[in-house]
Amino acid sequence: MTLSFRALALCASAICFALAGTWLFAPSLLLDIWGVGYTYPVGLVARRSAALFLGVGIMFYLARDAQPSRSRTALSVGLSVACLALAALGVFELTTGHAGPGILSAVVVEFGLAVL
C-alpha cells in the first residue's frame, strides 16, 4: 500500500506535532510506557527532541502540496531512514533491557511510517 505524498506528509506532521507536545509537556507519559525512568538529564534530552519533532512536523506540513521533485524525494527518503533507525534502536533497547515491551508501540509506528 502506498499513500500519496500529501497523505504521508500530513500523517508525519501530525505524529511529529503530537510527539513534540508530549516530549515538551509530558515526557513521563512516553517514558512510562517504555519502562524508562524520568531523570533531569532525560528531561533535558526530551525537551530538545521536542524542538526537533516540531521542526520536522512544520517541514512536512508546509511541503504537503509539493510537486514531485528531488526535494520531495529527499524528505521522503530522510523520513524513511530516520524511522527505520528509530525502529532498530527501539528493538535494540528492548533486547538489551534498557526499555520495556511498551517500546514496541513506537517501533510499530516508526516501521509503518518507514515503509509507507
N, C-alpha and C positions, 0 to 999 in steps of 0.2 A: 504494500500500500504506500502510495506517495501522496503527500499533501502539496498543495500549491505553496509557492514561496510566501504568499500573503498569509495563509493559514499558519504556516510554520513560524513566521515572524511574529504574528500575534500571539501564538501559543508560547513561544520562547519569551517574549516580552512580558506576558502575564506571569509566567513562572518566575522570571527574574525579579519583577516588581514584588511578588509575594515573598520571595527569598530575601530581598533587600529589607523589606519591612520586618520580617521575622528576625533576621540576624541583627538588625539595629535595635528593635524594641523588645524582643522576646527570645533571645538566643537559647535560653534554657529549654524552650519548647522542643526544638530540634535535638539539642544535646541529650535531653532525657529520653527521647525516642531512640536515639542511637546508643544509649547506655554510656554516655561520656559525661563526666562531671564538669560543672562550670567553675572556672577559676578566673581571677582577674586577667591573666595573660590570654586565656581562651577568649574572654570577652573582648579584649583588645583586637585579636585577630578576627573575631566575628563582626565587630563594627567596621573594620577595614574591608572585610569581604562584602559587607552590605553596600559600601560605596561602589565596589566593582560590579556587583549584580545590578545596581541602579543604572550605571553607565551602559552595561550591555543591554539591559532592557530598553533604554532610550534608543540605542543604536538600532535594535531590531524594530522597535515601533516606528521610528522615522523612516526606516528602509522598507517597510511593509509593501509599498506600492512600486518598488524599484523594478525596472525592466531587466530582462536577462542581461547580465554583464559580468565582467571579471570581478568587479567589486561584490556583486551579489553572490557569486560563487565563493569568493573568499569568506564572506560572512557565514555561508552555509557550511563550508569545509571546516572553518575555525570552530564553529559551534559543535560539529560532529566530533572533532578531535578532542576538544575540551570535555565534552560529555563522556566520551569513551575513556579518557584519562580519569575523570572523576569516578566513573563506574568501577574501573580497575582498582583505583585507590580504595574505594569502599569495600570491595571484596578482600583486598589485602588487609585492611584494618580489621575486618571481621575475622579473617583467618589467623591473624596474629594476636587476637584478643584485645585490641585497642578500642573496639566498638562492639556493640551488641547486635543481635539479629535485626533490630529496627533499622539499621543502616541499609538493609536490603530494599526498603521502600524508596530510598534515594537512588539506589543502584538501578532499580527498575525504571524510574523516571528518566534518569540520565541515559540509560541504554536506549530507551524508547525515543528520546529526542535525537540521539546519535544516528539511529537507523532510518528515521523519517527523512 
